[in-house]
Amino acid sequence: MNKLNINLINLWIKILSGNNKSKIYLKSASLKNSNLVYYNKLFKDLGLKEDQFILEIGSNRADLLRTYKNIDLSLDSFPYSGGTTSFESIYMGVPVLTKKGFNFISRSTQSINYNLGLEDLIAKDDEDYVAKAINFSLHTEYLKKIKKRIILEKENNIIFSAKNYVQDFAINIKKIYSEF
């Protein structure tokens, strides 16, 4: 929730206005008491109907991972892009729409998508982000194809390979040790 900002929320409002069957789903341990009231009021004040957003207090890990079954597309935050959350979403088979960043912290999901061959999920600017999100929400069959591809390819993709990571890490540790 700390990554949310009014520009991002306004873009989400435009996306939901572009397809009134879409919903935004936010789940966070920080959505307690006053934060829950604040975001409920904010979304209503910005013109969303109650059935267009779901705000949920965080849960245990297993329940959190099951939540991804209810999501067609994750929307990345910016300027602070997702890292762990983006990896987790994609690992659970849910693609993440992101926007090109301008520094390391804003390019995390862009890098993940690029390395997974998901360039269609990288928007060039705010307008492209909104247009792509609306387009994906209206063409869920295309999203299902992407999800299927992610699930089929994730075990063989180097980005999710713990074995390759450990091997590369060991090689680099040996290299550092021998050089110093």
N, C-alpha and C positions, 0 to 999 in steps of 0.2 A: 504494500500500500504506500510505502514511502517513495516509490518511483512514480506514482501518479501525479499529474499536473493538469492544470486547467486546459492547456492546449491539447493534450492527449485525450482528456475526457470529452472535449468538444468534437474531436475527430471521431470518437466512438459514437457520439450522439448523431453525427452525420451518417455514419455507417448504419446505425439502427433506423434512421429515418429513410435510408435508401432501400431497406427491406424490413418492413414492419413485422415480419415473422421471425426475425433474428432476435437473439437475446444476448446480453452480456452477463457473464458468470464470473464473479469475483469471490475467491475463497482465501481467507487469510486469518491467521491467529490474531492479528491486530484489529480485526473487525469485531470489536467488543464494545458494548455499552455506547459511549458517546460517539465513537467512530461509526458504528452501525447506524445510529440515528443521523449523524452528519451526512453520510453517503446516501442514505435513503432520501433525505431531504434534498440534497444536491441534485441527484438524478431526477427527482420529481420536478424541482425548480427549473431544471434545464429542458423539461418537456417530455421526459420519458414516462411511459405508462408503467404501472407496477409490474405488469406481466412481461416487460421488456428487460428487466434486470433481476439477477439473483445475487444476493449478498449472503455469504455464508461464513460463519466463524470456522476457523481452522479445525482440523481433526487429526487423528493419528495417521501415521504414514500409509497404512494399508487402505484406509478410507479415502485418503487424499488421492492415491493412485487409481482407485476405482472411479473417482470423479471424472477422469479423462474419458471414460466411456460415454459421458454426456456431452462431450465437446466435439464439434466438427473442425474448428479452426481456432488456434490460439492467436491472440493479438499481442505483439511485442510492445513493450513500453519504450519510450525514448524521451529525452536523450540518453537515459540510462537503460541500456538494452539488457535483456535477460541473459543469464549464463546457465546456471544450474536448472532454472525453471524451463528454459528453452530446450536444453538437452533432455530433461525429464519428459516434457510434452512430446517431443519427437520420438523418444524411446518408447513411449506409450502409444505411438501411432498417430499422434495428432500434430499435423504440420503447424508451423508458426509463421505468420506473416510479419515481416519486419520492414524497417525503412533503412536505407543506406545511412551509415553513420559518418562522423567526421573525426573521431578519435577512437582509441582502443575500447573504452567503456561503452561507446555507442555502436560498435561494430561486432559485438560478440555473436548475436544471432545471425547477422549477415554472414559472418565467417562460417558458422555452423551450416547454414543453408547452402552456401556456395560449395563447401566441402562435401555435402550430400547430394549435389546436383539439383538443388531446389531453387534455382535462380528465379523462377516464376514467383517465388514467395519473398522476393526482395523488391520493395517499392523504391522509386527514385526520389520521391518527395511526399509531402502530406497529401496532395491531391491524388497521387498514384496509390498511396496507401488506402485511402478511402475507396477509390474506384476498384482496386483489386479486392478489398474486403467485401464490398457489395457484390461484385461479380462472383467471387467464390461462394458467397452465401446463396446466390441465385442458381448456382450450378453445383449442387452438392454431389452429383455423380462424378464430376471431375475431382472433387476433394476425396471421394471414396477411392478413386484410382491412385491418388497420391498417397493416401493412408495405406493402401494395400502394398504399394511399392516400398514405402518406408518399412513396413513390417517384414516384408520378404527380404529386403536388402540389409537390414540393420545388423544382423549377425555377421555379415561378411564385410561390412564397412569398417575401414580402419579407424574412423572417428569413435566408434563404440567398442573397439577391441582392447580389452584390458591386457591381453597377452602381448600385443604389439607395443602397448605403452610400457609395460614392464621391461620388455626386451630393449626398447630404445632407451629407457631410463638407465638400465644396467650398463649398456654400451657407453652412454654419456658419463656415467659415474666413473667407469674404468678409464675413459679418456681424460677426464679431469684429474683423476688420481695420478695417471702416468705423466701428465704435463706439469703438475705442481708437486 
